[in-house]
Amino acid sequence: MTQYVVRPMQYEDIDAVGEVERECFTTPWPASAYRRELRDNRMGRYIVLAEIIEEDNGPQPIRHRQPPSEPVSGVRRAVGQFLRPFGRPLTGPATIERERVVGFAGMWLMLDEAHVTTIGVKRDLRGLGLGELLFATLLEIAMSIGARRATLEVRVSNHSAQALYRKYGFREEGTRRRYYSDNNEDALIMWSDWLGSPEFQTRYHERRAQLDERLGDLIQVRV
């Protein structure tokens, strides 16, 4: 069963994030922009979604530590040395975990407003709820650092993303004409209600509970 972790973006993630971003956008950020964001932008918050991959690390020595009060006797030492050539297991299997970045997201905190700047997931993993997980995690971070409202821009043609944002209570409050430089497409400006309002909190926790039930034990969040 594939498992995923959501955690803060690190410098060593930047190349992998760039690979995912090139799948998602026609005008991706250069690696230098992410390095600058992580190093200098104290208003920025960036997270990654990583697939956890277990790999066989080969047989590893089993080291039995003896308590100081129970020294190994000469007889026991001799028996151990005797059994070794006859296949007595002195090693055991071991696995190591590595991560493969498959998604990312980021936002800026501008005074008391959280501005979602980017969300992307690898093409072959879309439709599983992972993009929603990244978005919901950004909202959780925004609430934890005291943002009052959240905002974002979305392409007028990106109906699936708009549906996700509306699911969490975002609504249109304007348009940025010719916002996207690759094709001069307009962007809808969407805003949340006050993040601390009972209505938003109820909606958020209901939607997050549904998402957690959908994803089950596949996800760890470490932000």
C-alpha positions in Angstrom: 0.0 0.0 0.0 1.5 3.3 -1.1 1.8 5.9 1.7 2.4 9.6 1.5 3.7 12.3 3.8 3.0 16.0 3.8 5.9 18.0 5.3 7.7 21.4 4.9 9.7 21.8 1.7 13.5 21.6 2.1 16.3 22.7 -0.2 17.0 19.2 -1.3 13.4 18.9 -2.6 13.8 21.8 -5.1 14.9 19.7 -8.1 12.1 17.2 -7.6 9.6 20.0 -7.1 10.7 21.5 -10.4 10.1 18.2 -12.2 6.5 18.0 -10.8 5.9 21.7 -11.6 6.9 21.2 -15.2 4.2 18.6 -15.5 1.6 21.0 -14.1 2.5 24.5 -15.5 3.7 25.9 -18.8 5.7 28.6 -17.0 7.3 26.9 -14.0 9.4 28.8 -11.4 13.2 28.4 -11.8 15.0 26.5 -9.0 16.6 29.8 -8.0 13.2 31.2 -7.2 12.4 28.4 -4.8 15.9 28.7 -3.2 15.3 32.4 -2.6 11.8 31.8 -1.2 13.0 29.2 1.3 16.0 31.3 2.3 14.7 34.8 2.3 10.9 35.0 2.3 9.8 34.9 5.9 6.2 35.3 4.8 6.3 32.2 2.7 5.2 28.7 3.7 5.9 25.8 1.3 5.1 22.1 1.7 5.6 19.0 -0.3 3.7 15.7 -0.8 6.1 12.8 -0.9 5.5 9.1 -1.6 7.2 6.9 0.9 9.2 4.1 -0.7 10.6 1.2 1.3 13.7 -0.4 -0.1 15.5 -3.6 1.0 18.8 -2.5 2.5 20.2 -6.0 2.5 21.0 -8.1 5.5 22.2 -6.1 8.5 24.1 -7.2 11.5 22.0 -8.0 14.6 23.9 -6.6 17.6 22.8 -8.1 20.9 23.8 -5.8 23.7 24.7 -7.5 26.9 24.0 -5.7 30.1 27.2 -5.0 32.0 26.1 -7.0 35.0 25.9 -10.2 32.8 29.2 -10.7 31.1 29.4 -13.3 28.4 31.1 -16.4 29.9 33.8 -18.2 28.1 31.5 -21.2 27.5 28.8 -19.1 25.9 31.4 -17.3 23.8 32.8 -20.6 22.6 29.3 -21.9 21.7 28.6 -18.8 19.7 31.8 -19.2 17.7 31.0 -22.9 17.2 27.6 -22.3 15.8 28.6 -19.5 13.4 29.9 -21.7 10.6 26.7 -23.9 10.7 24.3 -21.1 9.7 23.1 -19.7 13.0 21.6 -16.4 11.9 23.8 -13.5 12.9 22.1 -11.1 10.4 18.6 -10.0 9.7 16.7 -8.2 6.9 16.4 -4.4 7.0 14.5 -1.8 5.0 15.2 1.9 4.5 12.7 4.5 3.6 13.2 7.1 0.9 10.8 9.7 -0.4 9.7 10.7 -3.9 8.2 14.2 -4.2 4.9 14.0 -6.1 3.3 17.3 -5.2 3.9 20.7 -3.6 2.1 23.8 -2.5 2.9 27.3 -1.2 1.4 30.5 0.1 2.4 33.9 1.4 1.1 35.5 4.6 0.5 39.2 3.7 -0.4 41.0 6.9 -3.4 39.0 8.0 -4.2 37.5 4.6 -3.0 34.1 3.3 -2.3 34.2 -0.4 -2.2 30.7 -1.9 0.4 31.0 -4.7 0.9 27.4 -6.1 -0.4 23.9 -5.9 0.6 21.0 -8.1 0.4 17.2 -8.1 1.9 14.7 -10.6 -0.5 14.0 -13.5 -0.8 10.3 -12.8 -1.9 10.9 -9.2 -4.6 13.4 -9.8 -8.2 12.6 -8.8 -7.1 10.8 -5.6 -7.7 13.7 -3.2 -4.0 14.6 -2.9 -4.3 18.1 -4.3 -7.2 18.7 -1.8 -4.9 17.4 1.0 -2.3 20.0 0.1 -4.9 22.8 -0.1 -6.5 21.8 3.2 -3.1 21.7 4.8 -2.3 25.2 3.6 -5.6 26.4 5.2 -4.7 24.7 8.4 -1.3 26.4 8.4 -3.0 29.8 7.6 -5.3 29.4 10.6 -2.4 28.4 12.9 -0.4 31.5 12.1 -3.3 33.9 12.5 -4.5 34.7 9.0 -8.0 36.1 8.9 -8.8 35.3 5.3 -7.3 33.4 2.4 -7.2 34.2 -1.3 -5.9 32.8 -4.6 -6.1 33.2 -8.3 -7.3 30.4 -10.6 -7.6 30.1 -14.4 -11.2 30.8 -15.6 -10.9 27.4 -17.5 -9.8 25.4 -14.5 -13.2 24.3 -13.4 -12.0 21.3 -11.2 -9.8 23.6 -9.1 -12.6 26.2 -8.8 -15.0 23.4 -7.5 -12.4 22.4 -4.9 -12.1 25.9 -3.6 -15.8 26.4 -3.5 -16.1 23.2 -1.6 -14.1 25.0 1.2 -16.2 28.1 1.0 -14.2 30.3 -1.4 -16.1 32.5 -3.7 -15.3 34.8 -6.6 -14.7 38.5 -5.8 -13.1 39.7 -9.0 -11.1 39.0 -12.2 -7.5 39.7 -13.2 -7.5 40.2 -16.9 -4.9 38.5 -19.0 -3.2 37.3 -15.8 -1.5 34.2 -17.2 1.4 35.1 -19.5 1.4 31.8 -21.5 -1.9 32.4 -23.1 -3.2 35.7 -21.7 -6.0 33.8 -19.9 -8.0 35.7 -17.2 -7.8 34.6 -13.5 -10.7 34.5 -11.1 -9.9 36.1 -7.7 -11.4 33.9 -5.0 -11.6 34.6 -1.3 -12.6 32.7 1.8 -14.8 34.0 4.6 -13.1 34.9 7.9 -11.1 31.8 8.8 -12.1 32.0 12.4 -15.8 32.2 11.9 -18.0 29.4 13.1 -19.3 28.8 9.6 -15.9 28.5 8.1 -14.6 26.3 10.9 -17.6 24.0 10.6 -17.2 23.6 6.9 -13.5 23.1 7.1 -13.6 20.4 9.7 -16.5 18.6 7.9 -14.6 18.6 4.6 -11.3 17.6 6.3 -13.0 14.7 8.1 -14.4 13.5 4.7 -11.0 13.8 3.1 -9.3 11.9 6.0 -11.9 9.1 5.7 -11.3 9.0 2.0 -7.5 8.8 2.3 -7.5 6.6 5.4 -4.0 5.5 6.6 -2.3 6.6 3.4 -1.2 10.0 4.7 1.0 11.4 7.4 1.1 15.1 8.0 4.2 16.6 9.6 3.8 20.4 9.3 
